[in-house]
């Protein structure tokens, strides 16, 4: 899938009018049927099936539907489960670029990832209580990099209380293994299924505290797709299964070099020290010589997270790279405005570019995670920062570990939250 881009000088882009806020539309049943037809091939190839639990507790809807996010097939799965019942979809604003009318008729509600959006709650309430439409929300807001759950925003339970709607959860199995984000959009032959659960009735939401609701959601969104594959004995024999694995396993645990790993075919190697691994058909790594430090890929990723946290605590962490810059200010195009430099340190992000005309800062305490992506709309790996008005899509040089930037963002946010507040005058 591609996205419309346009080259324009920064000063012209910054002067463009911003689109007016529009409330959500009730989704078109005709377009919903078209999505069903277009998704039929993928779902047939995966032998898709689903089971329901406790749906009597939440009634006939409309609901807030919370779904884990693994790959593009998630949208086709949701359509198979819920159509012809109407449901709106909360999606990233760049999904509207070049096709705003279509997306609105589908019932999509645009928002910027990991940015405080005060209008989103009112839009969701409008969809549920005025349009009579359920709302599908991916609370993780991004695809999982390593097949485990990504952080959920705190006080999500407060949103449940303010929405005052029953909650349905959808948990998929196999969707990540079929098309993991790092694997260069190459699909594998994997069966996919889902469990649809009536998670919370209105009465249960009212009875529970925000902390209790948050804890329940954390338990619901706790999973490990690589462990699921291993424990199910699901063999993935495709010869390209290790392609792109360096996007998440960017640091070698043997020699500690960064940006020197490479996944190709079924092998994973560090070009700095030469250590080589085989990714077997059950998704586990095995060193061809010497110790296998982390057979389980999420354990390697967790080790990288711990390494990043140590760098932050010791004030050694720094990302400082040249970038190509795209901007989103309306739904007409991603505007390519030139070159710049992106820096991330303990204070957060700083972006400078366009001959000194562009300067943007995002403090570390403003977001609990980062919109980072691989092969974004087939343009390249990105790091995206911004606010409600403007999103900056930064394309660093090939091989830059955008996963590390996301880990650093998440760990910085935790560290900032744990620091004691200073009293006035200190």
C-alpha positions in Angstrom: 0.0 0.0 0.0 1.3 3.5 -0.9 0.4 7.0 0.2 0.2 10.2 -1.7 3.2 12.5 -1.3 4.0 15.9 -2.6 7.2 18.0 -2.5 6.7 21.5 -1.2 8.8 24.1 0.7 8.3 24.1 4.4 7.0 27.7 4.5 4.2 26.8 2.1 3.2 23.7 4.0 3.2 25.5 7.4 0.8 28.1 5.8 -1.7 25.6 4.6 -5.2 25.7 6.2 -5.9 23.0 8.7 -8.9 20.8 8.1 -12.0 21.5 10.3 -13.0 18.9 12.8 -15.8 16.7 11.5 -17.9 14.3 13.6 -17.9 10.6 12.7 -20.3 9.2 10.1 -22.3 6.1 10.5 -20.5 3.6 8.3 -21.8 2.7 4.9 -23.2 -0.8 4.8 -22.4 -1.0 1.0 -18.7 -0.3 1.7 -18.7 -2.7 4.6 -19.9 -5.4 2.2 -17.1 -4.4 -0.2 -14.5 -4.8 2.5 -16.0 -8.2 3.3 -15.6 -9.3 -0.4 -12.0 -7.9 -0.6 -11.0 -9.6 2.6 -12.5 -13.0 1.7 -9.4 -14.3 0.0 -7.0 -13.6 2.9 -9.4 -15.1 5.4 -10.0 -18.2 3.3 -6.2 -18.7 2.9 -5.8 -18.6 6.7 -8.8 -20.8 7.4 -10.1 -18.1 9.7 -12.5 -19.0 12.5 -13.6 -17.4 15.7 -15.4 -18.3 19.0 -17.5 -16.2 21.3 -17.5 -16.0 25.0 -19.8 -14.2 27.5 -21.5 -12.1 24.7 -24.8 -12.3 26.5 -23.3 -10.1 29.3 -22.8 -7.1 26.9 -26.1 -7.2 25.0 -26.6 -6.5 21.3 -24.5 -3.3 21.2 -23.3 -0.8 20.3 -20.1 -1.6 22.1 -16.5 -0.4 22.5 -14.5 -3.1 20.7 -10.9 -3.5 21.9 -8.7 -5.6 19.6 -5.0 -6.5 19.7 -3.1 -5.2 16.7 -0.9 -7.6 14.7 -1.2 -6.9 11.0 -3.4 -5.5 8.2 -5.6 -8.6 8.4 -7.0 -7.3 11.7 -9.4 -5.1 9.7 -10.6 -8.0 7.6 -11.1 -10.1 10.8 -13.2 -7.3 12.4 -15.4 -7.1 9.4 -16.0 -10.9 9.3 -16.9 -10.9 13.0 -19.1 -7.8 13.2 -20.6 -6.9 9.8 -23.4 -6.1 9.2 -23.6 -4.4 12.6 -22.3 -0.9 12.1 -18.9 0.0 13.7 -16.6 3.0 13.4 -12.8 2.5 13.5 -10.4 4.7 15.3 -7.4 5.0 12.9 -4.2 7.0 12.4 -4.7 10.3 10.6 -2.2 9.3 7.8 -4.7 6.6 6.8 -7.0 9.4 5.5 -4.4 10.9 3.2 -5.7 11.0 -0.4 -8.9 9.1 0.6 -10.7 11.2 3.3 -14.2 10.8 1.8 -13.8 7.0 1.5 -12.5 6.6 5.0 -15.3 8.7 6.5 -17.9 6.7 4.7 -16.3 3.6 6.2 -16.9 5.2 9.6 -13.2 5.8 10.4 -12.3 8.4 13.1 -8.9 10.0 12.6 -6.4 10.6 15.4 -2.7 11.1 15.8 -0.9 8.3 17.5 0.5 8.9 21.0 -0.7 12.5 21.1 -3.4 13.8 23.5 -6.5 14.2 21.5 -9.4 15.7 23.5 -11.8 15.4 20.6 -11.4 11.7 20.2 -13.5 10.8 23.3 -16.4 13.0 22.1 -16.2 11.5 18.6 -16.4 8.0 20.1 -19.3 9.0 22.3 -21.0 10.5 19.3 -20.6 7.3 17.3 -21.9 5.1 20.1 -24.7 7.2 21.6 -25.8 9.4 18.6 -25.1 7.2 15.6 -25.8 3.9 17.2 -22.5 2.5 16.0 -20.0 0.4 17.9 -16.4 1.7 17.9 -13.4 -0.5 17.1 -10.2 0.7 18.9 -6.7 -0.8 18.9 -5.6 0.4 22.4 -2.0 -0.5 21.7 -2.1 2.1 18.9 0.7 0.3 17.0 1.6 -3.1 15.6 3.6 -5.2 18.0 7.3 -5.3 17.0 8.3 -8.5 18.8 5.0 -10.3 19.0 4.3 -9.3 22.7 1.9 -6.7 24.0 2.9 -3.1 23.6 2.2 -0.6 26.5 -1.4 0.6 27.0 -2.1 4.2 28.0 -2.7 4.6 31.7 -6.2 5.5 32.9 -7.7 3.8 29.9 -10.3 2.7 32.5 -11.3 6.4 32.8 -12.1 6.4 29.1 -14.3 3.3 29.6 -16.3 5.1 32.4 -16.8 8.3 30.3 -17.9 6.3 27.2 -20.5 4.5 29.3 -20.7 1.6 26.8 -20.2 -2.2 27.2 -16.8 -3.5 26.1 -16.1 -6.4 23.7 -12.5 -7.7 23.3 -11.1 -9.5 20.3 -7.9 -11.5 20.7 -6.3 -12.9 17.6 -3.9 -15.9 17.2 -1.8 -16.4 14.1 -2.2 -12.9 12.7 1.2 -11.8 13.9 2.9 -15.1 12.8 1.3 -14.8 9.3 2.6 -11.3 8.7 5.0 -9.8 11.3 5.9 -6.2 10.7 9.6 -6.8 10.5 9.4 -9.4 7.8 9.1 -7.0 4.8 5.3 -7.6 4.1 5.9 -11.2 3.2 3.0 -13.4 4.2 3.4 -16.9 5.6 1.0 -19.8 5.5 -0.4 -19.7 9.0 -3.9 -20.4 10.3 -5.7 -17.5 12.1 -8.4 -17.6 14.7 -9.9 -15.1 17.1 -11.7 -15.1 20.5 -14.5 -12.6 20.9 -15.4 -11.9 24.5 -18.0 -9.8 26.2 -15.5 -8.2 28.5 -17.4 -5.7 30.5 -21.0 -4.7 30.9 -22.0 -1.1 31.7 -22.8 -2.2 35.2 -19.4 -3.8 35.7 -17.6 -0.7 34.4 -19.6 1.4 36.9 -18.7 -0.9 39.8 -15.0 -1.1 39.2 -12.4 1.6 39.9 -10.2 3.1 37.2 -7.3 1.2 38.6 -9.2 -2.1 38.5 -10.3 -1.5 34.9 -6.7 -0.7 33.9 -5.4 -3.9 35.6 -8.1 -6.0 33.8 -7.1 -4.5 30.4 -3.4 -5.2 31.1 -4.3 -8.8 31.8 -6.5 -9.0 28.7 -3.7 -7.6 26.5 -1.0 -9.8 27.7 0.3 -12.2 25.0 3.4 -13.6 23.4 3.0 -14.7 19.7 6.4 -16.4 19.5 5.6 -18.5 22.6 2.2 -19.3 21.1 3.8 -20.5 17.9 6.3 -22.6 19.8 3.8 -24.1 22.2 1.3 -24.9 19.5 4.0 -26.6 17.4 3.2 -24.4 14.5 5.9 -24.8 11.9 6.6 -21.8 9.6 8.7 -23.3 6.8 9.0 -20.2 4.5 12.6 -19.7 3.5 12.3 -15.9 4.1 11.2 -16.2 7.7 14.3 -14.3 9.1 14.2 -11.5 6.6 14.3 -8.1 8.3 14.8 -9.6 11.8 17.5 -7.0 12.4 14.8 -4.4 12.7 13.9 -5.7 16.2 17.1 -7.5 17.1 19.5 -4.6 16.3 22.0 -5.3 19.1 24.3 -8.3 19.3 24.4 -9.9 22.8 27.7 -11.5 22.0 29.8 -8.5 21.1 27.3 -5.7 21.9 27.7 -4.1 18.5 24.6 -2.2 17.3 23.3 -1.9 13.7 25.5 -4.8 12.5 23.0 -7.6 12.6 21.2 -8.9 9.5 18.3 -11.4 9.0 18.2 -13.1 5.6 16.5 -16.3 4.6 16.5 -18.5 7.7 19.8 -17.1 9.1 20.5 -14.3 11.5 24.1 -13.0 11.7 26.1 -10.2 13.4 28.4 -8.7 10.8 30.7 -7.3 13.6 31.7 -10.5 15.3 30.4 -13.1 12.8 28.1 -15.0 15.2 25.3 -16.7 13.3 22.0 -18.2 14.3 19.3 -20.3 12.6 15.7 -19.3 13.0 13.9 -22.6 13.1 10.4 -23.5 11.9 9.0 -23.0 15.4 10.3 -19.4 15.6 13.2 -20.1 17.9 16.8 -19.1 17.4 19.8 -21.4 17.7 23.4 -20.4 17.5 25.4 -22.3 14.9 28.4 -22.2 17.2 28.7 -21.4 20.9 26.0 -20.3 23.3 22.5 -19.3 22.2 22.0 -16.3 24.4 18.3 -15.8 23.6 16.5 -18.7 21.8 13.2 -16.8 22.3 13.0 -13.5 20.3 11.0 -11.5 22.8 13.7 -12.3 25.5 16.3 -10.8 23.2 14.1 -7.7 22.7 13.5 -7.4 26.5 17.3 -7.6 26.9 17.6 -4.7 24.4 15.1 -2.7 26.4 17.1 -3.3 29.6 20.2 -2.1 27.8 18.5 1.1 26.6 17.2 1.7 30.2 20.8 1.4 31.5 22.0 3.9 28.9 19.3 6.3 30.0 20.0 5.9 33.7 23.7 6.5 33.0 23.0 9.5 30.7 24.7 7.8 27.8 21.7 7.4 25.4 21.7 9.4 22.2 20.1 9.2 18.8 21.4 11.9 16.4 20.7 11.2 12.8 20.1 13.0 9.5 16.5 12.5 8.3 14.2 13.2 5.3 11.2 15.0 6.6 7.5 14.6 5.7 4.7 16.6 7.2 1.0 15.9 7.7 -1.1 19.0 8.1 -4.2 18.0 6.1 -5.5 14.9 4.4 -4.4 15.8 0.9 -0.8 14.5 1.0 2.3 13.8 3.0 4.4 16.9 2.2 8.1 16.2 1.7 9.8 19.4 2.9 13.5 18.5 2.8 16.3 17.4 5.0 16.9 17.8 8.7 18.4 16.3 11.9 16.5 14.3 14.5 17.9 14.0 18.0 16.6 12.0 21.0 18.2 12.2 24.4 17.1 12.1 28.0 15.1 15.2 27.5 13.1 13.9 24.5 13.1 14.6 20.8 14.3 17.6 18.9 13.9 18.0 15.2 15.6 20.8 13.1 15.6 21.2 9.4 14.6 23.0 6.2 17.5 25.5 6.4 16.8 26.4 10.0 13.1 27.2 9.4 11.8 24.0 11.2 12.3 23.5 14.9 10.2 21.1 17.0 10.6 19.7 20.4 8.7 16.9 22.1 9.6 16.5 25.8 10.1 12.9 27.1 7.1 13.2 29.5 4.6 14.0 26.8 4.1 10.4 25.4 4.3 6.9 26.8 5.3 5.4 23.4 6.5 6.3 19.9 5.0 6.0 16.4 7.8 4.1 14.8 7.2 1.9 11.8 9.0 -0.3 9.2 8.7 0.2 5.5 6.0 2.8 6.1 3.7 2.9 3.0 6.7 1.4 1.1 8.7 4.6 1.7 11.0 3.5 4.4 11.4 3.1 8.2 10.1 6.1 10.1 10.1 7.8 13.4 7.0 10.1 13.7 6.7 12.9 16.3 4.3 15.8 16.5 1.2 17.2 18.1 -2.5 17.6 17.3 -1.8 20.1 14.5 1.3 18.7 12.7 2.9 15.3 12.4 6.6 15.0 11.3 7.5 11.8 9.6 11.3 11.4 9.9 13.0 8.9 7.5 16.5 8.1 9.0 19.3 6.3 7.0 18.7 2.6 6.3 19.7 0.5 9.2 18.9 3.1 11.9 17.2 1.1 14.7 13.9 2.8 15.0 12.9 0.1 17.5 15.5 1.4 19.9 14.0 4.9 19.7 10.6 3.4 20.6 12.1 1.5 23.5 13.9 4.7 24.7 10.7 6.7 24.5 8.8 4.1 26.6 11.6 3.8 29.2 12.1 7.5 29.4 8.4 8.0 30.1 8.6 5.5 32.9 11.6 7.2 34.4 10.0 10.6 34.2 6.9 9.4 35.9 8.9 7.9 38.8 10.9 11.0 39.5 9.5 12.9 42.6 7.8 16.1 41.8 9.6 19.2 42.9 7.9 21.8 45.0 7.7 25.4 43.9 10.8 27.3 44.6 13.1 24.2 44.6 
